[in-house]
Structure formats: structure tokens, C-alpha cells
């Protein structure tokens, strides 16, 4: 039965080539590569809500087979380094401090990105406390409860808008020596968020929305 569980050598080689190409181009497994721009540069390019076209389901499946199996002698690639932060944007909590489905969906995407890039720090950003709980605190608790190490998570608990998400995340990134970000928010919010983060001087190397979640995320996605 093992031959049905372990990918073939060609599949591993294909996955390794794809992963290497993604690392060279700065694209995440799920994501849309975005060229970094300095603060107050030209307006950000339009962001497609769909993954890069070359990332077919077959390619993602090949990568998935590598990243979810521990095989002797196989060094699994970490797609992003400790200098690249995974930044998950908050969303308004319910009056009792519980998270809304929209925010949980964002966290699913952030969780999968954290699994695929185990060396990357995770920033959760959002203030707007309800019942004594900030968005960032609720997000951090959710991630820790699902196995993301607490030392990887940095909670930015003061932001009350997307502009502040960007400005305060930039300050936190500087403090932890992170020079680029994977930006995670909802599909209908990603364009504005990307513009705000670029205006704050953050090099956004990839974006992810719950709609873009790769095969690796399906076991953890909404409704799981």
C-alpha cells in the first residue's frame, strides 16, 4: 500500500522544480506575485483574484505531496524565510468578542501559509476590542490553539483601519527585522490593503485570500 502513499520520483522532482521556481520569483504556492514598490510610488497594479495560471491543480498536488510527507533524505523547502512576515488583517468582532466567519476564513488562509513557510513570523493586526478582546488577540489565540508556535506570532492590537494595519505592521516588521510580507485578507479587500501596505513602505512579495487557498489548505479550510 505504500506505493499509493509516497509520490513517484518524477513527481518529487517536478514538485521541487516548481517550488524552486516559486522561491526564485517570490510567488507563494497560492499566491499572486507582486513587485515591491517604495512608499508613495505609482498606484499598485490590479490584483487578480485567481492564482497564477501556471499553478494548475496537478502542480499544486505535486507540491502538496512533498510538503505533507516526511521522506528520508528529502529536504522540504521553506517557501519564505524569517525575513518575510505573514500578515493577517483583522475584521470586526461580534459584541461578545467572538470572531465573525469572515475573520475565521482569513485565519484559515494565514494558518496554511504558516504551515507552508514554517520559518516565517506571523503578524496578526487589528484592534477594535469587543468585550475586552482585540481582533489580534482573538486571532493569535485561534492560531496557537491549532498548533502554530506562540513565539512565531506577533499581535498588533492598536489598528482601527486598514491604513493603521499597514502603518503599525510596518513598525512591527522593522522591530523583528522582517523586510517583506505575505499579505492575507479577503478577496474584496486585497486591492485596497495592498495599496495601503505599499504606501507604508512594505515590500509585499505575495498575497493570499481564502478564495486562493491551495490544495494543502483544503483539509483546514472553511467548513472543515
Buried (B, 14 or more C-beta within 10 A) or exposed (E): EEEEEEBEEEBBEBBBEBBEEBBEEBBBBBBBBBEBBEEEEEEBEEBEEEBBEEBEEEBBBBBBBBBEEEEEEEEBBBBBEBBBBBBBBBBEBEEEBEBEEBBBBBBBBBBBBBBBBBEBBBBBBBBBBBEEBBBBBBBBBBBEEEEBEEEBBBBBBBBEEBBBBBBBBBEBBEEEEBBBBBBBBBBEBBBEBBBBBBBBBBBBBBBBBBBBBBBBBEEBBEEE
